[in-house]
């Protein structure tokens, strides 16, 4: 009887747990689903409201108008380029720093760490940063303005340093006995066995680059506009797009429907990237949490 009672309680808990989690998933995912459904609905019909799980009158006019804009195509190229190049460069640069300071025998290691950590608590502010990037480094209007300022992040470096400290020293020692240099060990051995932390930091940097718009507003130009900057401008715009839509042959498109379609276009690509790094990301976020 005791076994049956415990089994019944466990099953009841499992049922309640599943129901609560399903409700939480629904509450979390439904707003995104509703935006997606509404963006594929006829704009004039969508203005009536009442759209729940499926488009009432299917239409792709919203997306057709989005991709009619040449700025959107250029923004796609710029955003994808800065995300790929910026993420790869930041991961490599941060990993090199973290690997170096993870070695206790490094001369000046404490000084390097102290100078890096200070930047986590103190910032020069917007005006000095702008003057440094635009006036001193002359990066305003240049694609590198999206890459160089984001090369290093102290928090990401600390995560990587913690991971590198946990790697077996015997692997590096055996490689040095075989005549491998420090650079060869770093690129051929350390990076190859550090996929979890590299994927985690790559995801952090990738999402940051994809969602960035403030630096594009400050330092960019028409040729360096990003997707998120366009989305911000559309969302904050109070102008009526009906005239422009009529000129392009999309008379039913409204400001609200255009906003929804733009949100989907700027969000879906980065969402699709998550499944490819999820396995490594789950391992990476556990770095330093378990000591065995």
N, C-alpha and C positions, 0 to 999 in steps of 0.2 A: 504493500500500500504506500509506503514511504517513497519507493522508486516511482510509482505511478504519479504521486502528487508532485514530485520534483519534475518529472517529465512533462506533466500538464502545465506547470508554471513556466518551464522553459519554452514550450511551444507557444503559450500565450504571449510571453515576452517577445518571441521572434515575430509573431503576427503583428503585434502592436508596433514593434520596431520597424518592420517593413512598411506598414501603413504610414507611419510618421515620416519615414524617409521618402516615400513616394509623394506624399503631400508637399514635403519640402522641395523635392525636385520639380514638381508641378508649379509651385509658387515661384521658383527661381527661373524656370525655363519658359513659362508661358508668355511673359512680356516680350521676350525675344521672338518667340513663335508668332505672336500677334503682329509684331512689326513686320516680320517676313511676309505673313499672309496679307496684311494691308498693303504692302508695297506691290504685290502682284494683283491687287484688285483695281478695277476701273476707278480712277481718281474721283470722278463725279459721283459714282455710286458709293464710294468709300466715305464721302462727306456726309452721307445719311447716317453713318454709324451702324452699330449692330453687328459688325464683323467679329467672329469669334475664332473658329478653328480652321475654316477654309475660305478661300476667296469666293465672294458671291457672284462677281462678274470678272472673270479672269482677264487680265490685260498686262502687257509688258511695255506699255507706253512710258511708264516712269523710268524704266531702265534704258529704253531707247533714247529718251531725252538726256539722261545722265551721260551716256556714251557719245552723244552728239557734241558734247562740249570738248573742244580740243584741250582745254586746261585739265580736264579729268584724265585724259590719256597721258599727257605729260606728267601729271601728278602721280599716276600709277608707276611710270618708269622711274621717276625720282624716288618715290617711297620704297619701291622694291630694291632699287640700287643702294640706297642708304641703309636699308635694313640688312641686306646681304653683306655688303662691304663693311659697314659699321659694326655689325655683330662679329664677323670674323676677326676684324682688326682688334676690337675691344677684348675679345676672349683671348687672343694670342698675347696681347700686350699685358693684360692683367695676369695671365698665367705665368708669364716670364717673371714679373715682379714677385708674385706670390711664391713661386718656386725658389727664387733667390732668398727672400727673407725667411723662408721655412728652414733654412740651414743655419744652425746656431753658430757655426764657425765663420759666417760671413762678417767681414770687417764693416763696422758701422751699421749693423743690422738694427739695433735699437733706435738709432737716429732716424733711419729710413721709416721705421714703423711709427715713430712719434710724429714725424712730419706728415705722414699719411693720415694718421688718426686725427690730428688737429683739424684737418679739413672737414671732418665729419661734424664738428661742433661749431666751427667758425667759417663764415663765408664773406667774401669781399663785397657782396651785394650786386644788384643789377647793373648799376652805372659803371663801377670798376670792371665788371665782367664784360660789359659791352665795349668799353674802351679798349680792353685787352684784346678782344677778338677782332673788333672792327678796325681800330686805329693802329694798334701795335702789331698784331699778326696779319692784318690786311686780309682777313678771310671773308669779309662781307661780300655776298654775291658770288662766292666760290663754293663748289660742291664740298670741299674739304671742311667747311664750317659745320657740316653734319657729322664728320668723322672724328676730327682731332679732339674737340672738347669732350667727346664721350669715350675716349680710349681707356680711361681708368676710372674705376669706382672702388672706393675703399672697402665697402661692405662686401662686394664680390671678391675682392682680393683676400679678405679675411676668411671667407668660405673656402676659397681655393687653398689658402695656406694651411688651414685645418686639415683638408683632405690630403695634401702632399705630406704633411707630418705623419699621417697614418700609413703611408706606403712603406713596405719592407725596405730597409736600408741595404739588405743583402743583394737586392737586384742591381742597385747602382754600383755597389762595391765589385760585384762580379763583372759588370760592364767595364769599369775602370781597369780591372786586371787585364781584360782583353784589349785594352788600349783605346777605349771610346772616350772622346772628349766630353766636356760638360754639355756643350750644345747638342752633340749627337745623342747623349743620354736623354736630354730634355725632349727633343723632337721625336726620337725613335722609340723611346721606352716610356717616359713619364706621360706624355700626351696620349699614347696609345692605351694606357691602362687607366686613364682618368676620364673616360667617357661619361660617367654619371655626373661629375661636377662640371665638366665642360658643357654638357647638354643643359644643365640647370642654369649656368651663367649665360649660355647662348640664348635660352628662352627669356631670361630677364632682359638682356640687351635687345633682343629682337622685338619684344613687345614694346619696350621703351622707344626704340627707333620708329616702329610702325605707328605708335600713338602720338608721336611728337608733332607739335604744331607751333609752339611758342618760339622756338629758334628759327623756324621758317618765317614767322611773322617779323622777327627782329632783323635777321641777317639775309633772308632770301630775296628773290626777285621773281618776276613772272616765269622765268625759266627754272626756278628751284622751288616752286610751290609744291606742297605735299597734300596727300589725300585728306589728312586730318585738318589741315588749314582750310581746305575747301569746305569740308563738313562744318567746321566752326563758323565759317562765313555764311553758309546756307542756313544753319540753325538759328544764327543770331540776326539774320536778315529779315526785315519786315516788309520788304518790297514784294509786290505782286508779280508772279512769274507768268501770269496768263498771257500777257502780250508776247513775251518771248516764246512761250510754248506754241501759241498760234502761228507765229512766224516760222517755226520749225516743223509745223504740221502736227503738233500734239496739243490740240486745243483743250482737251479735257484735263491736262496735267495741272495740279494745284501746288501751291507752296508746300503744304503739308505732305502730299504724296511724294514730292521731289525730295523732301527731307528724309522720309522713310527709306526710299530707294538708295539714297546716298549713304545712309547709315549702314544698310546691308552691304553695299559694295565695299565700304571701308572696313567692315568688321569680319566678313566671311573668310577672306584669305588667311588672316592670322589665327582664326579659330581652327581652320583645317590643319594648321601646323602643329597644334597640340598633340594629336594622336601619335605623331612620328617621334616625339621626344618624351612621351608620357612615362615610358618604362624607365628611362634614365633619370627623368625629373623626380620620380618617386624615390629612387635611390639617393639622388643628390640632396634632397631636402632633409634626409636623415643623417647627413654628415655631422659627426661630432655628438650626436644624441645618444649613441650606445657605445659603451666602452666594454670590450671583452678581453 
